[in-house]
Amino acid sequence: MLNSVLHMFFATLETSLFVIGGISAWYILRKRHSDFFALSFKIVLAIAIAVTPLQLYIGHLSGEQVYHYQPTKLAAMEAQWETIPAGESPSWSAIALPNDNAEQNDWEISIPGLLSYILEIKPQLSEPVLGLKEYAPEDRPHQIGLIYYAFRIMIAIGFILAGLMALTVLQWLRGKLAAENIAQQRWLLRAWMFAAPLGYIAVESGWIVRCVGRQPWTVYGEIRTVDAASQIPASNVLTSLSIFAIVYSILFVFALYFASRIIRTGPNFDLPVPGEEVTEELDTTPAEHLPNSRPVEAQQ
Ligand code: HEM
């Protein structure tokens, strides 16, 4: 439970960091407000140094948890049809073509000995990895390819973002991120722009792994989704779902439009900094042409 909350918390943080980093990179490349965005870029980087590796580690802990408590989800994430006994050192499937009907992977590229390291950072499995075939079709998830690739996309993005952070820190240490020379790091800044939407894709993939991978259960092993489904007629659900889809699509288009307009306009440095008091200076010098005029304070 704690792992899931932390994994989600760091997912939102990491996604936001790379969006701000990508926007900062865009301004720096266009040489607009370079000082300001070189600073925001470095603030993002300083936080990403902690967040990106932590997210990988917490992701690993989530995987370990699934291995111990949700074996059908793990089998789907790994497209594992046959059981692997404890004590073995199995290979990790890197790319495969899972075939739900034939209950096998039509082809596969795997890396020997890696699965037990991925699951437990150990050379051998402490528990068996139960294969999908151990369960009746109605007791295990379907769409194995979707779960398998969603998991790999999430992991790949986790490593891409951590790698980008490490490369950028290296350039920072070499003094290449100073306000006067940061714009020369064109390939690096472009990579940050490319990375801006990746966090969202990882979040969606993680959600697929968690929720499609959990089927046919709403609460794993306790309540089936079919029993948890409401009694409302399907046509009503379809109507409300369609309305939600339409409203949120419109909101999404407006959000994109206004966000891109704000970004194109750029920050207005003439506005007061939020929270900073705007005090009008009072002219306290006596007006010499008025008789007996006194400073403002003295009159109060
Ligand atoms: C090595 C990298 C990663 C690993 C091993 C990993 C592992 C996992 C696992 C096993 C789950 C399913 C947990 C469950 O069903 O209980 C999960 C879910 C999730 N992951 Fe990852 N993950 C990684 C990277 C990332 C990254 C980079 C992000 C986003 C920036 C991310 C976002 C999510 C989200 C949003 C969920 C769904 C959480 C929920 O619905 O509560 N993951 N991850």
Residues whose N, C-alpha, C, O or C-beta is under 5 A from the ligand:
A	BS01	HEM	S4 H7 M8 A11 E14 T15 Q55 L56 G59 H60 S62 G63 M154 I155 I157 G158 G199 A202 V203 G206 W207 V209 R210
